[in-house]
């Protein structure tokens, strides 16, 4: 996630259209799903569903890996409930998850959840002696990834089941997953549950748990890879920086003048590359979400101050 994707870095003039403002990536995913659904209805006979859905034999035996993604943007075109439930859950829960991780990271997490959940379905379907043979379509697996991450952040939040019965998220999720597990076992044994890919639900939920539990953010992986390719940076205090400067040359800044004080503050700033501070800021904000700001180290607080300073400078440049 980029540092300027965050709410306090955004330009307020961008407006409040569909693809800006709150949860733009979540809204984009919903728009794509709805658009594909309308195409399925309009071109029911000619729409290439058979080239986009997911079957174990096509993915594993014939290497048609694109189906791991495309199948998650298809829905049952014979009714509206399938896409309606998926998109409502994605909107009501996904926007909070996107706010936590940022748009770029949320989008990557969603797509990864789609790939993992569909792959789990294909693996179980191909290994089962009573293979379902029906293709997997729908965003349910990726949505389950989002639902699990949301529940791990807000386990005691209440939602209205069937728009009437209040229930905490953790209990609702346990009941749903227990039903999916039972349905998967029975389908493997030969029972038929038309229209339900239980393995995909459970695969997406498992990925969501691992993603949140072990903080498997793509921005962290990218930052770790970049760190191996270039020298690591350090954040030093003004005192440490002063000691280092004094060993090489005497300071020439006049602290008694306002300009001198400004230069002194700049010399103690975090001199890091933009990509580095972005990734460190991701880690720090995730730590604040988990533990609170009072648990930040002195170095982490200095990085927050540097990020805030850069944000103020960018705002001044726009004026």
C-alpha positions as CSV (number, residue, x, y, z in Angstrom):
1,X,0.0,0.0,0.0
2,X,1.3,3.4,-0.9
3,X,1.7,6.1,1.7
4,X,-0.4,8.5,-0.4
5,X,-3.3,6.0,-0.7
6,X,-4.1,6.7,3.0
7,X,-6.9,8.9,4.0
8,X,-4.8,11.6,5.5
9,X,-2.7,11.9,2.3
10,X,-5.6,12.1,-0.1
11,X,-6.5,15.3,-1.9
12,X,-9.9,16.4,-0.7
13,X,-10.7,17.8,-4.2
14,X,-11.0,14.3,-5.7
15,X,-14.7,14.3,-5.0
16,X,-17.1,11.6,-3.8
17,X,-17.8,9.7,-7.0
18,X,-18.3,5.9,-7.2
19,X,-14.5,5.3,-7.7
20,X,-13.3,7.7,-5.1
21,X,-14.1,8.5,-1.5
22,X,-14.9,5.5,0.8
23,X,-13.6,2.0,-0.3
24,X,-12.9,2.7,-4.0
25,X,-11.4,-0.7,-4.6
26,X,-14.3,-2.5,-2.9
27,X,-16.7,-0.5,-5.1
28,X,-14.7,-1.3,-8.2
29,X,-14.8,-5.1,-7.5
30,X,-18.6,-4.9,-7.0
31,X,-19.0,-2.9,-10.2
32,X,-17.0,-5.5,-12.2
33,X,-19.1,-8.4,-10.7
34,X,-22.4,-6.6,-11.6
35,X,-21.2,-5.8,-15.1
36,X,-20.2,-9.4,-15.8
37,X,-23.5,-10.6,-14.3
38,X,-25.4,-8.3,-16.7
39,X,-23.4,-9.6,-19.6
40,X,-24.2,-13.2,-18.6
41,X,-27.9,-12.3,-18.7
42,X,-27.8,-10.3,-22.0
43,X,-25.7,-12.8,-23.8
44,X,-26.8,-16.0,-22.1
45,X,-26.3,-18.2,-25.1
46,X,-23.1,-16.7,-26.4
47,X,-21.3,-15.7,-23.1
48,X,-18.2,-17.9,-22.8
49,X,-19.0,-19.2,-19.3
50,X,-17.4,-22.6,-20.1
51,X,-14.1,-20.8,-20.7
52,X,-14.2,-18.8,-17.5
53,X,-15.6,-21.1,-14.8
54,X,-13.5,-23.5,-12.7
55,X,-13.3,-27.2,-12.9
56,X,-10.7,-29.4,-11.3
57,X,-9.9,-31.1,-14.6
58,X,-9.5,-27.9,-16.6
59,X,-7.3,-26.2,-14.0
60,X,-5.1,-29.1,-12.8
61,X,-4.9,-31.3,-15.8
62,X,-5.0,-28.8,-18.7
63,X,-3.2,-25.9,-16.9
64,X,-6.0,-23.3,-17.5
65,X,-5.0,-21.3,-14.5
66,X,-6.9,-18.1,-15.6
67,X,-10.0,-19.9,-14.3
68,X,-8.8,-19.5,-10.8
69,X,-9.5,-15.7,-11.1
70,X,-12.2,-15.4,-13.8
71,X,-14.6,-17.9,-12.1
72,X,-14.8,-15.6,-9.1
73,X,-16.4,-12.9,-11.2
74,X,-19.2,-15.2,-12.6
75,X,-22.5,-15.8,-10.8
76,X,-25.6,-17.8,-11.4
77,X,-27.5,-15.9,-14.1
78,X,-30.8,-17.6,-13.4
79,X,-31.4,-15.6,-10.2
80,X,-30.2,-12.6,-8.3
81,X,-29.7,-14.1,-4.8
82,X,-26.3,-15.5,-5.5
83,X,-24.7,-12.2,-6.6
84,X,-26.8,-10.1,-4.2
85,X,-25.6,-11.9,-1.0
86,X,-22.0,-11.9,-2.1
87,X,-21.9,-8.2,-3.0
88,X,-23.8,-7.1,0.1
89,X,-21.4,-9.0,2.3
90,X,-18.5,-7.6,0.4
91,X,-19.8,-4.0,0.7
92,X,-20.8,-4.0,4.4
93,X,-17.7,-5.8,5.6
94,X,-15.1,-5.2,2.9
95,X,-15.1,-1.4,3.2
96,X,-13.9,-1.6,6.8
97,X,-11.2,-4.1,5.8
98,X,-10.1,-1.8,2.9
99,X,-9.9,1.1,5.3
100,X,-7.5,-0.9,7.5
101,X,-5.2,-2.2,4.7
102,X,-5.6,0.4,2.0
103,X,-7.0,0.0,-1.5
104,X,-4.0,-1.7,-3.2
105,X,-3.4,-4.2,-0.4
106,X,-7.2,-5.0,-0.1
107,X,-7.4,-5.6,-3.9
108,X,-4.5,-8.0,-3.8
109,X,-5.8,-9.8,-0.8
110,X,-9.2,-10.2,-2.5
111,X,-7.7,-11.6,-5.7
112,X,-5.4,-14.0,-3.7
113,X,-8.5,-15.2,-1.8
114,X,-10.2,-15.9,-5.1
115,X,-7.3,-17.9,-6.4
116,X,-6.7,-19.9,-3.2
117,X,-10.4,-20.7,-2.6
118,X,-10.9,-21.8,-6.2
119,X,-7.7,-23.9,-6.1
120,X,-8.9,-25.6,-3.0
121,X,-12.2,-26.4,-4.7
122,X,-10.4,-27.9,-7.7
123,X,-8.1,-30.0,-5.6
124,X,-10.9,-31.5,-3.5
125,X,-13.1,-32.0,-6.5
126,X,-10.4,-33.8,-8.4
127,X,-9.4,-36.0,-5.5
128,X,-12.9,-36.9,-4.4
129,X,-14.2,-40.3,-5.5
130,X,-17.6,-38.7,-5.9
131,X,-16.4,-35.7,-7.8
132,X,-19.1,-33.0,-8.1
133,X,-18.3,-32.4,-11.8
134,X,-20.1,-29.1,-11.7
135,X,-18.0,-26.0,-12.2
136,X,-17.3,-23.4,-9.5
137,X,-18.5,-19.9,-10.1
138,X,-19.1,-17.0,-7.8
139,X,-17.2,-14.6,-5.5
140,X,-18.1,-16.5,-2.3
141,X,-14.5,-17.8,-1.7
142,X,-12.9,-14.4,-2.0
143,X,-15.8,-12.8,0.1
144,X,-15.2,-15.4,2.8
145,X,-11.6,-14.3,2.9
146,X,-12.8,-10.7,3.6
147,X,-15.4,-11.9,6.1
148,X,-12.8,-13.8,8.2
149,X,-10.4,-10.9,8.2
150,X,-13.2,-8.6,9.3
151,X,-14.3,-11.0,12.0
152,X,-10.8,-11.3,13.4
153,X,-10.6,-7.5,13.8
154,X,-14.2,-7.1,15.0
155,X,-15.3,-10.4,16.6
156,X,-18.0,-8.9,18.9
157,X,-19.6,-6.5,16.4
158,X,-23.3,-7.4,15.9
159,X,-25.1,-7.7,12.6
160,X,-28.8,-8.4,12.0
161,X,-29.2,-11.9,10.7
162,X,-32.0,-12.0,8.2
163,X,-32.3,-8.2,8.9
164,X,-33.9,-9.0,12.3
165,X,-31.9,-11.2,14.7
166,X,-28.8,-9.5,16.2
167,X,-25.8,-11.8,16.3
168,X,-22.1,-11.3,17.0
169,X,-19.8,-11.8,14.0
170,X,-17.7,-14.6,15.6
171,X,-20.8,-16.7,16.3
172,X,-22.3,-16.1,12.9
173,X,-19.0,-17.1,11.2
174,X,-18.7,-20.3,13.3
175,X,-22.2,-21.3,12.4
176,X,-21.7,-20.7,8.7
177,X,-18.3,-22.5,8.5
178,X,-19.7,-25.5,10.5
179,X,-22.5,-25.8,8.0
180,X,-20.0,-25.6,5.1
181,X,-17.8,-28.2,6.7
182,X,-20.7,-30.6,7.2
183,X,-21.9,-29.9,3.6
184,X,-18.4,-30.6,2.2
185,X,-18.2,-34.0,4.1
186,X,-21.6,-35.0,2.8
187,X,-20.9,-34.0,-0.8
188,X,-17.6,-35.9,-0.8
189,X,-19.6,-39.0,0.4
190,X,-21.9,-38.6,-2.5
191,X,-24.7,-36.3,-1.5
192,X,-25.6,-33.5,-3.9
193,X,-25.9,-29.9,-2.8
194,X,-26.7,-28.0,-6.0
195,X,-25.1,-24.6,-6.4
196,X,-22.9,-24.7,-3.3
197,X,-19.1,-24.9,-3.5
198,X,-18.4,-25.7,0.2
199,X,-14.7,-26.3,-0.5
200,X,-14.3,-22.8,-2.0
201,X,-15.9,-21.2,1.1
202,X,-13.6,-23.1,3.5
203,X,-10.5,-22.4,1.3
204,X,-11.2,-18.7,1.3
205,X,-11.9,-18.7,5.0
206,X,-8.7,-20.5,5.7
207,X,-6.7,-18.1,3.6
208,X,-8.3,-15.1,5.4
209,X,-7.3,-16.6,8.8
210,X,-3.7,-17.2,7.7
211,X,-3.5,-13.7,6.1
212,X,-4.6,-12.0,9.3
213,X,-2.9,-14.3,11.8
214,X,0.5,-14.1,10.2
215,X,0.1,-10.7,8.6
216,X,0.7,-11.9,5.0
217,X,0.4,-8.5,3.4
218,X,1.8,-8.2,-0.1
219,X,3.4,-4.9,0.7
220,X,5.4,-6.5,3.5
221,X,6.6,-9.2,1.1
222,X,7.6,-6.6,-1.5
223,X,9.4,-4.5,1.1
224,X,11.3,-7.5,2.4
225,X,12.4,-8.3,-1.2
226,X,13.5,-4.7,-1.8
227,X,15.5,-4.7,1.4
228,X,17.6,-7.6,0.2
229,X,18.5,-5.6,-3.0
230,X,19.6,-2.4,-1.3
231,X,21.2,-1.2,1.9
232,X,18.9,-0.9,4.9
233,X,18.2,2.6,6.3
234,X,18.4,3.7,9.9
235,X,16.4,6.3,11.8
236,X,18.7,8.3,14.1
237,X,17.9,10.8,16.8
238,X,19.1,14.4,16.6
239,X,21.7,13.6,19.3
240,X,23.1,10.6,17.4
241,X,23.2,12.6,14.2
242,X,25.0,15.4,15.9
243,X,27.6,13.0,17.3
244,X,28.2,11.6,13.8
245,X,28.5,15.1,12.3
246,X,30.9,16.3,15.0
247,X,33.3,13.5,14.2
248,X,33.6,14.5,10.5
249,X,33.2,18.3,10.5
250,X,32.0,21.0,13.0
251,X,28.4,22.1,12.6
252,X,27.8,25.4,10.9
253,X,24.1,25.8,11.8
254,X,23.2,28.9,13.9
255,X,20.5,27.6,16.2
256,X,19.8,31.0,17.5
257,X,18.1,32.0,14.3
258,X,14.8,30.7,13.0
259,X,16.4,29.5,9.8
260,X,19.1,27.7,11.8
261,X,16.5,25.9,13.8
262,X,14.7,24.8,10.7
263,X,17.9,23.4,9.2
264,X,18.6,21.6,12.5
265,X,15.2,19.9,12.4
266,X,15.7,18.9,8.8
267,X,19.1,17.4,9.6
268,X,17.4,15.1,12.2
269,X,14.6,14.1,9.8
270,X,14.3,10.6,8.5
271,X,16.4,10.5,5.3
272,X,14.9,7.5,3.6
273,X,13.6,6.6,0.2
274,X,9.9,7.0,-0.5
275,X,9.3,3.3,-0.9
276,X,11.0,2.4,2.3
277,X,9.0,4.8,4.5
278,X,5.8,3.7,2.8
279,X,6.4,0.1,3.8
280,X,7.6,0.9,7.3
281,X,4.5,3.1,7.7
282,X,2.3,0.1,6.7
283,X,3.8,-2.0,9.5
284,X,3.5,0.8,12.1
285,X,-0.2,1.4,11.3
286,X,-0.9,-2.3,11.4
287,X,0.8,-2.4,14.9
288,X,-1.3,0.5,16.0
289,X,-4.4,-1.3,14.9
290,X,-3.3,-4.4,16.9
291,X,-1.8,-3.0,20.0
292,X,-2.4,0.8,20.2
293,X,0.0,3.7,19.7
294,X,1.4,3.5,23.2
295,X,3.3,0.4,22.2
296,X,5.3,2.1,19.5
297,X,9.0,2.4,19.8
298,X,10.9,5.7,19.6
299,X,12.0,4.8,16.1
300,X,8.5,4.0,15.0
301,X,7.2,7.3,16.4
302,X,9.9,9.2,14.5
303,X,8.8,7.5,11.3
304,X,5.2,8.6,11.9
305,X,6.4,12.1,12.5
306,X,8.4,12.0,9.3
307,X,5.4,10.7,7.3
308,X,3.3,13.5,8.8
309,X,5.8,16.1,7.8
310,X,5.9,14.9,4.2
311,X,2.1,14.9,4.1
312,X,2.0,18.5,5.2
313,X,4.6,19.5,2.6
314,X,2.6,17.9,-0.1
315,X,-0.5,19.7,0.9
316,X,1.4,23.0,0.9
317,X,2.6,22.3,-2.7
318,X,-1.0,21.8,-3.9
319,X,-2.0,25.3,-2.5
